Structure formats: structure tokens, C-alpha cells
Amino acid sequence: MSGRFQEEHLHLEAAQRRLKQEADIQWARQREKVIRTLFEPFQNLRRSLEAAEKGASAESHAEGLRAVVKQFMDAFLNLGLEEVPGKGARFDPNVHEALTVVTVRDRALDNVVIDVINAGWRVGERLITPARVIVGQLPEDFAEPAEEPAAENGAEAADPEPRAEEAPAEEPPTDEPRAEEAPAEEPPADDAADRDPEA
């Protein structure tokens, strides 16, 4: 083995050792971060258990457990845990597990998560547990409702109502005097009546 080849081999081994040491240090730091994050909630959980064993009231015990659960959740969120989109999200088989489907009559709800039975969680792009959900689905015979034609000016069309017959308009009063009607002519008297009876 030549001296140059041996020197390169030693450099390679040294580089591999450095990489392994750096990886070990990084892994130790990550473990420390996780332990530090979860240790306080764990301590509180132990205290809650000790209080229950000493006869604490049910309400006090429940309150303590709720506080511990919140601490654990905050710790998980600090480590990068996030909830999978749930109600109202489009169904995604990569993050959702459909337990059942329900019939919907709205196209906007087709293939949409209607309800969440169990929340799903992930860290970054890595799924921890899928969300177990109920999904909406249109029936096969679904038909869009017919749209009613809109009236002019955006008002809804309405059946015209029959109008009441209008009374004839009264003539307006006038100041001009009306012509007096001529008196009726009397019929001519009989000639015999006008004659003198003695004649």
C-alpha cells in the first residue's frame, strides 16, 4: 500500500468519525429537547396521581388532569406536532380515514369532511395518525335544482295581479256659463177655438 493511498484512507476514516460524532451529538440534543419538553407535564401527572391516591375530590382530580393534558399538548406542539385538517376540509386519503359516508344534497359538500370522530396528527409531512372522519357524498341520481328566471332589475318574477277597473274620470268644473235651454214651443192653437162663437 503506497504512502499516499494510506494517507487518504486515514483522512477518510477521520472524516467518518467526525460525521458519526456530530450525528451522535445532534441526536443527544434532540433527545434532550424531547425529554425537557415532556418532563414537566410528566411530573404534574405524577402529582395528580398522588393527589388522587390521597383522596382528592373527583372535581379536583379532573381539573388537575385537564391541566396536565394541556401541558402535554403544548409540549407536543412545540415539538412540531400539528392537527390534520378536519371538518370542512376536502377528503384526502393520505391524511383521512373515512369511517362512513352520508348523503348530501349540496354539491359543495360532496367529498368533504362532514364530521371528525378522532382527530389526526402529523409532524411536518410525516403522518402520526390519520383523522377518522365522516364524508359527504352526492347520490348517483342527484340533479341540480332548476333555477327560476330572474325578473328585470333583479326582482323576482311575480304573477301579475288583476287591476281593478278604473272609474271614469270626472270632468273638471268649468267657469264658463252653460247656454240656457230654449223653452219648448207651445203647439199652435186650433183655429176654431180662436173664432168668436157667435159668428
C-alpha positions as CSV (number, residue, x, y, z in Angstrom):
1,M,0.0,0.0,0.0
2,S,1.5,3.3,-1.1
3,G,2.0,6.1,1.4
4,R,-0.4,8.4,-0.5
5,F,-3.2,5.9,-0.5
6,Q,-2.7,5.2,3.2
7,E,-2.8,8.9,3.9
8,E,-6.1,9.3,2.0
9,H,-7.5,6.2,3.8
10,L,-6.7,7.8,7.2
11,H,-8.3,11.1,6.2
12,L,-11.5,9.2,5.1
13,E,-11.7,7.3,8.4
14,A,-11.2,10.5,10.4
15,A,-14.0,12.2,8.4
16,Q,-16.3,9.3,9.0
17,R,-15.6,9.5,12.8
18,R,-16.3,13.2,12.8
19,L,-19.6,12.7,11.0
20,K,-20.6,10.0,13.4
21,Q,-19.7,12.2,16.4
22,E,-21.7,15.1,15.0
23,A,-24.7,12.8,14.4
24,D,-24.4,11.4,18.0
25,I,-24.3,15.0,19.4
26,Q,-27.3,16.1,17.3
27,W,-29.2,13.0,18.3
28,A,-28.4,13.6,22.0
29,R,-29.6,17.2,21.7
30,Q,-32.8,16.1,20.1
31,R,-33.4,13.6,22.9
32,E,-32.7,16.2,25.5
33,K,-35.1,18.6,23.9
34,V,-37.9,16.0,23.9
35,I,-37.2,15.0,27.5
36,R,-37.1,18.5,28.7
37,T,-40.3,19.3,26.9
38,L,-42.2,16.3,28.2
39,F,-40.7,16.1,31.7
40,E,-42.7,18.9,33.4
41,P,-46.1,17.5,32.2
42,F,-45.0,14.1,33.4
43,Q,-44.1,15.4,36.8
44,N,-47.5,17.1,37.0
45,L,-49.2,13.8,36.0
46,R,-47.4,12.1,38.9
47,R,-48.6,14.8,41.3
48,S,-52.2,14.4,40.1
49,L,-52.0,10.6,40.6
50,E,-50.6,11.1,44.2
51,A,-53.4,13.5,45.0
52,A,-56.0,11.1,43.8
53,E,-54.5,8.3,45.9
54,K,-54.6,10.6,48.9
55,G,-58.4,11.0,48.5
56,A,-58.7,14.3,46.5
57,S,-62.2,15.1,45.3
58,A,-63.3,14.0,41.8
59,E,-63.6,17.5,40.6
60,S,-60.1,18.5,41.8
61,H,-58.7,15.4,40.3
62,A,-60.4,16.1,36.9
63,E,-59.2,19.7,37.0
64,G,-55.6,18.5,37.6
65,L,-55.8,16.0,34.7
66,R,-57.1,18.7,32.3
67,A,-54.2,20.9,33.2
68,V,-51.8,18.0,32.6
69,V,-53.4,17.2,29.2
70,K,-53.0,20.8,28.1
71,Q,-49.3,20.8,29.2
72,F,-48.7,17.6,27.1
73,M,-50.5,19.1,24.1
74,D,-48.4,22.3,24.4
75,A,-45.3,20.2,24.6
76,F,-46.2,18.2,21.5
77,L,-47.0,21.4,19.6
78,N,-43.6,22.8,20.5
79,L,-42.0,19.6,19.0
80,G,-43.8,20.3,15.7
81,L,-47.0,18.3,16.1
82,E,-49.9,19.7,14.2
83,E,-53.5,18.6,13.7
84,V,-54.7,17.3,10.3
85,P,-57.4,19.5,8.7
86,G,-60.8,18.2,9.8
87,K,-64.4,19.4,9.4
88,G,-65.0,21.3,6.2
89,A,-61.8,20.1,4.5
90,R,-61.7,18.1,1.3
91,F,-61.3,14.4,1.9
92,D,-57.7,13.4,1.5
93,P,-57.0,9.6,1.7
94,N,-53.4,10.5,2.6
95,V,-54.4,12.0,6.0
96,H,-58.1,11.0,6.4
97,E,-59.7,7.6,7.1
98,A,-63.3,7.5,6.1
99,L,-65.4,5.6,8.7
100,T,-68.6,6.2,6.8
101,V,-70.3,8.4,4.2
102,V,-73.5,10.3,4.5
103,T,-75.7,11.5,1.6
104,V,-75.7,15.3,1.0
105,R,-77.8,17.4,-1.4
106,D,-75.3,20.2,-1.8
107,R,-72.6,19.8,-4.4
108,A,-70.3,22.0,-2.2
109,L,-70.3,19.2,0.4
110,D,-69.5,16.4,-1.9
111,N,-66.3,14.6,-0.9
112,V,-66.0,17.0,2.1
113,V,-65.4,16.0,5.7
114,I,-68.7,16.4,7.5
115,D,-67.6,15.4,11.0
116,V,-64.5,14.2,12.8
117,I,-64.6,11.2,15.1
118,N,-60.9,11.2,16.0
119,A,-58.5,14.0,15.2
120,G,-55.5,13.2,13.1
121,W,-51.9,14.4,13.8
122,R,-48.7,14.8,11.8
123,V,-45.2,16.2,12.2
124,G,-44.3,18.1,9.1
125,E,-45.1,15.8,6.2
126,R,-44.9,12.6,8.3
127,L,-48.3,11.4,9.4
128,I,-48.6,10.2,13.0
129,T,-52.2,9.1,12.9
130,P,-54.9,9.7,10.3
131,A,-58.1,11.6,11.1
132,R,-61.1,9.3,11.3
133,V,-63.9,11.1,9.7
134,I,-67.4,11.1,8.1
135,V,-67.5,12.2,4.5
136,G,-70.3,13.7,2.5
137,Q,-71.3,12.1,-0.9
138,L,-73.8,13.1,-3.5
139,P,-76.3,10.4,-4.5
140,E,-76.0,8.9,-8.0
141,D,-79.3,10.3,-9.1
142,F,-78.6,13.8,-7.9
143,A,-79.8,16.6,-10.2
144,E,-79.2,20.3,-9.8
145,P,-82.4,22.2,-8.9
146,A,-83.7,24.3,-11.8
147,E,-83.1,28.0,-11.4
148,E,-86.1,30.3,-11.7
149,P,-85.7,33.1,-14.2
150,A,-85.0,36.4,-12.5
151,A,-87.2,39.3,-13.2
152,E,-85.9,42.6,-14.5
153,N,-83.9,44.8,-12.2
154,G,-83.1,41.7,-10.1
155,A,-86.7,41.4,-8.7
156,E,-88.3,38.0,-8.6
157,A,-90.9,37.4,-11.2
158,A,-94.4,37.5,-9.8
159,D,-97.8,36.7,-11.3
160,P,-99.5,40.0,-12.4
161,E,-102.4,40.7,-10.2
162,P,-105.7,41.8,-12.0
163,R,-106.1,45.5,-11.6
164,A,-109.5,46.9,-10.5
165,E,-111.4,48.7,-13.3
166,E,-110.8,52.4,-13.1
167,A,-113.8,54.6,-12.6
168,P,-114.3,57.1,-15.5
169,A,-112.6,60.4,-14.8
170,E,-114.9,63.2,-13.7
171,E,-114.9,66.2,-15.9
172,P,-113.3,69.1,-14.2
173,P,-115.6,72.0,-13.3
174,T,-115.6,75.0,-15.7
175,D,-116.2,78.6,-15.0
176,E,-117.9,79.2,-18.4
177,P,-121.7,79.6,-18.1
178,R,-123.7,77.0,-19.8
179,A,-126.1,78.0,-22.6
180,E,-129.7,78.4,-21.3
181,E,-132.0,75.9,-22.9
182,A,-134.7,77.3,-25.1
183,P,-138.3,76.9,-23.8
184,A,-140.3,74.4,-25.5
185,E,-142.5,75.8,-28.2
186,E,-146.3,75.6,-27.5
187,P,-148.3,73.9,-30.2
188,P,-150.4,76.2,-32.4
189,A,-153.9,76.8,-31.1
190,D,-156.8,75.4,-33.1
191,D,-158.4,78.0,-35.4
192,A,-161.8,77.0,-34.4
193,A,-161.0,77.8,-30.8
194,D,-159.9,81.3,-31.8
195,R,-163.1,82.1,-33.6
196,D,-165.9,84.0,-32.0
197,P,-168.7,81.5,-31.2
198,E,-171.4,84.0,-32.1
199,A,-170.0,84.5,-35.6
